[in-house]
Amino acid sequence: MKKIFWISKGNVALAVEEILSVTERKEYKLVGDLVIVDCDSVDFSRLAFTRAVYEFLFSCRAKDLISGMKTFDWQAEYKKNFKLEIHHTKDFTEKDLAVHIYDSIKNPKVKMENPFTKFDLFFEDNYVIAGKLLFENKENLDERRAHLRPEHHPSSMHPKLARALINLTGIEKGKLYDPFCGSGGILIEAGFMGLEPVGYDIDEEMLRKAKKNLEFYKIKKFAIKKQDATKINHKIDFLATDVPYGRGTKKINCEELYLKFLLNLKKILRGRAVIMFPHFVNYKKLIKKAKLKIKKEFSIYVHHDLTRKIAVVEKR
């Protein structure tokens, strides 16, 4: 069954790949800020860059919309009450279009607040795409931004990005590892997604902060351990991490650290790792030297001194 994913604007490529990873699909159609995928229903609440998900009903040229609405079987999709919302047009009003749905339903009821059945019409160029709402993302990830946590670190990423990194691993359940966990941003989101977060770091102060933050958000099933990421000696299926940059904190040889980590990752990785690097390091060269392969990559602009590079990594 086709689904319509209404994505947030900003990083379209990342939003699309997150959807494909969660739905386990490769084919999609991008129309404006809509991603159309033929897939089964999954846990849509996991998605960070998706605003809402709809069941695909029909599409048509804008000039054929009225006839299309009159012939569509709205009764089959209607339950209890309904509301119509339209997007990206000033050529029609919701009231004028809703009457065609109303007239085709037996004993129709309109409910403007919290309707049981919500229909949306998206106008893109000269076409209209109709959908029935399945999921609306109402979670406010801004409430978990780093500076609002009991313990924070200035380099922590936004919860939305942390969640996207986790989704890019393809994990459905079980343990999600972050070997450079810092104050726990990725671990927190993994916990909210129903996963089992496992965080490693060599800095005991960071581990203390991560533990306090996880407990503050009532994440119960987690593990925190002092561990050198270059010396992990057990197998890992899913890993998401933001490697330390060494700017503004401790001076480190980034390339040396990253290569040691990647060489060890080659030995222990069974599934997929999603790693975020700073732009000023040649991460592609290091990944190649470690005999790993980049499946996908994305760029996230932070400010004029930093662009984050996301690499989805697997074994060759």
Beta strands, then each sheet from edge to edge (+ up, - down):
strand 1: 2-7
strand 2: 29-31
strand 3: 34-38
strand 4: 50-61
strand 5: 82-87
strand 6: 117-124
strand 7: 127-136
strand 8: 175-178
strand 9: 196-201
strand 10: 223-226
strand 11: 236-242
strand 12: 269-278
strand 13: 292-303
strand 14: 306-315
sheet 1: 2+ 3- 1+ 4- 7+ 6- 5-
sheet 2: 8+ 9+ 10+
sheet 3: 11+ 12+ 14- 13+
end
